[in-house]
């Protein structure tokens, strides 16, 4: 039985070129590589201008200018990535807060329903809504999957989660029957 059929869209182990660090040592290594690249590009620019017999003060000023441009570009990339992660985190928290709170309220209110069958249905819908909200936050590659504007009441989430569980169940039954036949 496959428990993790769906591939996660976000990973928490990032490479050195993604400007995201897991530790101080990784941050230091990234800064060292970026700084070395900027310095080498500055030296190459200065040497190229010197070899073309450009005036010494222009050649000397080109290195720091190239370094500055490289650092500005790389810092902009890093800050933009941090801004996007911050927006994503805010959307995830608001999405989870909305759907989990509403589902828990539904569970609390279900205790006041006299019919046990209807009470069970309300609780199952709430559990399904929480499960689907957590699934969407974990597996949504973009902001559209965790938008509150698409399905504010969570009815679509309940149906999608139920459908996905049915499909997974059908896939497991097929693989089980195939294994039994062989």
Secondary structure in CASP SS format (residue, H / E / C, confidence):
PFRMAT SS
TARGET T0000
AUTHOR 0000-0000-0000
METHOD secondary structure of the structure
MODEL  1
X C 1.00
X C 1.00
X C 1.00
X C 1.00
X C 1.00
X C 1.00
X C 1.00
X C 1.00
X C 1.00
X C 1.00
X C 1.00
X C 1.00
X C 1.00
X C 1.00
X C 1.00
X H 1.00
X H 1.00
X H 1.00
X C 1.00
X C 1.00
X C 1.00
X C 1.00
X C 1.00
X H 1.00
X H 1.00
X H 1.00
X H 1.00
X H 1.00
X H 1.00
X H 1.00
X H 1.00
X H 1.00
X H 1.00
X H 1.00
X H 1.00
X H 1.00
X H 1.00
X H 1.00
X H 1.00
X H 1.00
X H 1.00
X H 1.00
X H 1.00
X H 1.00
X H 1.00
X H 1.00
X H 1.00
X H 1.00
X H 1.00
X H 1.00
X H 1.00
X C 1.00
X C 1.00
X C 1.00
X C 1.00
X H 1.00
X H 1.00
X H 1.00
X H 1.00
X H 1.00
X H 1.00
X H 1.00
X H 1.00
X H 1.00
X H 1.00
X H 1.00
X H 1.00
X H 1.00
X H 1.00
X H 1.00
X H 1.00
X H 1.00
X H 1.00
X H 1.00
X H 1.00
X H 1.00
X H 1.00
X H 1.00
X H 1.00
X H 1.00
X H 1.00
X H 1.00
X H 1.00
X H 1.00
X H 1.00
X H 1.00
X H 1.00
X H 1.00
X H 1.00
X H 1.00
X H 1.00
X H 1.00
X H 1.00
X H 1.00
X H 1.00
X H 1.00
X H 1.00
X H 1.00
X H 1.00
X H 1.00
X H 1.00
X H 1.00
X H 1.00
X H 1.00
X H 1.00
X H 1.00
X H 1.00
X H 1.00
X H 1.00
X H 1.00
X C 1.00
X C 1.00
X C 1.00
X C 1.00
X C 1.00
X H 1.00
X H 1.00
X H 1.00
X H 1.00
X H 1.00
X H 1.00
X H 1.00
X H 1.00
X H 1.00
X H 1.00
X H 1.00
X H 1.00
X H 1.00
X H 1.00
X H 1.00
X H 1.00
X H 1.00
X H 1.00
X H 1.00
X H 1.00
X H 1.00
X H 1.00
X H 1.00
X H 1.00
X C 1.00
X C 1.00
X C 1.00
X H 1.00
X H 1.00
X H 1.00
X H 1.00
X C 1.00
X C 1.00
X C 1.00
X C 1.00
X C 1.00
X C 1.00
X C 1.00
X C 1.00
X H 1.00
X H 1.00
X H 1.00
X H 1.00
X H 1.00
X H 1.00
X H 1.00
X H 1.00
X H 1.00
X H 1.00
X H 1.00
X H 1.00
X H 1.00
X H 1.00
X H 1.00
X H 1.00
X H 1.00
X H 1.00
X H 1.00
X H 1.00
X H 1.00
X H 1.00
X H 1.00
X H 1.00
X H 1.00
X H 1.00
X H 1.00
X C 1.00
END
